[in-house]
């Protein structure tokens, strides 16, 4: 029994190693391809050198003009979506309600009558 288990374990190991080796060969790059990728990464500034350069800075360019950014800022201020300081965080967005006070009171009374809420006056 021990011999059979050992034989099974050895065959599984060899099979796994062969599959792994075959998989690596299909996706391996040539030395020239690796060198080309390294040079492209250096040219793009994607490589870090040492601890002070980590993580590498990724330069992002915006497609918006300055006037478009200023317009978006003014729209956010007008809508109340911009917070200033700790006391104004998170920003509250005021939305106009289409439900009248009488409708809210009627919904509350219906919920109390249905047993969904307890009566706050009790």
Number of C-alpha atoms within 10 A of each C-alpha: 6 7 8 9 10 11 12 11 12 12 12 12 11 11 12 12 12 11 10 11 11 11 11 10 9 8 8 10 11 9 9 9 11 12 12 12 12 14 13 13 13 12 10 12 13 15 17 14 10 8 7 8 10 10 12 12 12 9 9 6 6 7 7 8 9 10 9 11 11 11 12 12 14 13 13 13 12 10 13 13 14 18 14 9 8 7 8 10 10 12 12 12 10 9 7 6 7 7 8 9 10 9 11 11 11 12 12 15 14 13 14 14 12 10 10 10 12 11 12 6 4 4
